[in-house]
Amino acid sequence: YTRLALRALKRRRLFEERAASQERRLRNILANAADGIVTIDAQGVVRDFNQAAERIFGVSAAEAIGRTFDEVMPASNAGGHQANVMRYLGTGKSSVMGRGRTMKAVRRDGQPIEVHLAVSEVVDQGERLFTGIVRDITETRQAEERFKTLFERSGEPHLLFDDNGLVDCNQAALALLAVAERA
């Protein structure tokens, strides 16, 4: 029996070490992901807040974890966040759950940003948790706007094509082609 017990203890220790190693690896991956990862429970209390979320929102994980998302975020971000969670819990309907959307937000310092947010739900040991993956797309949107402005205001004719043909053109191109409208 002693041998069997020692073997069982050795196997158990090995499984525990593997589990601890896998947990460390997963925690490191989540902590260092390029996108913000925020997990909240059904009451809106922040459970996880990775480094990218800290950069995006300007809030430290120590400040966020254990408080409700509405308490952590500026009012313009939170704006009824918990009400949306409660509505989802009651109806099962959400505009962001499982698909994502682009939205305006504000960093803690008041700087406006634009983010893409996708939320998924997981049930862990009977507890409902919601994980939001957040990507700051502010610079991309600003670059798109600059390109659009330059494109539209250019005095040179510009035509944009994709694999299916003409996508867009500016006023100078319309004049060159002697066409009144883009359509």
Buried (B, 14 or more C-beta within 10 A) or exposed (E): EEEEEEEEEEEEEEEEEEEEEEEEEEEEEBBEBEBBBBBBBBEBBBBBBBBBBBEBBBBBBEBBBEBBBBBBBBEEBBEEBBEBBBEBEEEEEBEBBEEBEEBEBBBBEEEEBBBBBBBBBEEEEEEBBBBBBBBBBBEEEEEEEEEEEEBEEEEEBBEEEEEEEEEBBBBBBBEEEEEEEEE
